[in-house]
C-alpha cells in the first residue's frame, strides 16, 4: 500500500546521533503549576516567544515515560521569525502533576483545554502529540475540535482495540503487553497511561469528522518507515481512512524521529504555515 494522496515522503532529513545540539535561551522560560477544577495540580513550562506576542500557540503532549522536560528541537530563528509560543506540561501522574485515578482519553483532552484556558491561550491553539501523547491528542480531535487551530501526531501509537482496524494489521496485539504490565506491577502512572492508551475508548478515531472542513487548518501524521514500535502500515491505513489527514513518512526514520535533525522544523512549518516538508535544515536548534 503506497502513501495516500495527501502524503509526502521526507527523504532528506538526516537523523541526529546524539542530542549535542546547541541550546539557545528563548524569550519565555517558566515552570509552574496550576490547580484544575477537580483539585488536581498540573505542572507546565513555557518556551518560545512571549505568549502575548505570539502568532502561534503550540501545546506539546509528551509520550510514555516522558515529561514536560522532553526535547523538541526547534530552530531559534524559526521560533522568532514565526512568533511561536510553546506550552509543555506533565500529563496526569507524570513529573510534578497529580495523578488522575478517574483518568480517561477524554479527561486528558479536558486537562489540555483547562490548562490552555487558565493560561489564556485564546479560542484556538495547536496541539502536537508525540508517541503515546497521541491518545490525548486524538481525544482533543474528538472532544474539543472547536478549540484546535491545527494538529500534528508524531509516530502516534495505535490502539489495537479500535473496532475499525483490520485483523490483518493487528497480529502483534498491544494488549499482550498490557497484560505483561499488569503482571509486572509497573509503577502506577506508567501502567495507567498504558491502560488508557490501549484500553477501551469512548470512540473510534476512524469515525472522527474532519475538524477543518474549510481546509483552513490541518491535521498531520508523521511516521518513520523503520519504526519498530508502531508499524508504518498502521499509519498508512489510518491516513487512508481519514483522507483529511496529511501523512508524512520518513524513509529511514525509526520511532525517535522527533530527535532527528530538521524534523521538528519540518513539522512546525507544515503545521503552521503549510510548507511542504521537502528540505534539509542546517539551522541551529533549540532544545525546548
Secondary structure, 3 states (H helix, E strand, C coil): CCCCCCCEECCCCCCCCCCCCCCCCCCEEEEEEEECCCCCEEEEEEEECCHHHCCEEEEEECCCCCCCCCCCEEEHHHHHHHCEEEEEECCCCCCCCCCCCCCCHHHHHHHHHHHHHHCCCCCCEEEEEEHHHHHHHHHHHHHCHHHEEEEEEECCCCCCCCCCCCHHHCCCCHHHHHHHHHHHCCCHHHHHHHHHHHCCCCCCHHHCCCCCCCCCCCEEEEEECCCCCCCHHHHHHHHHHCCCEEEEEECCCCCCHHHCCCHHHHHHHHHHHCCCCCCCCCCCEEEC
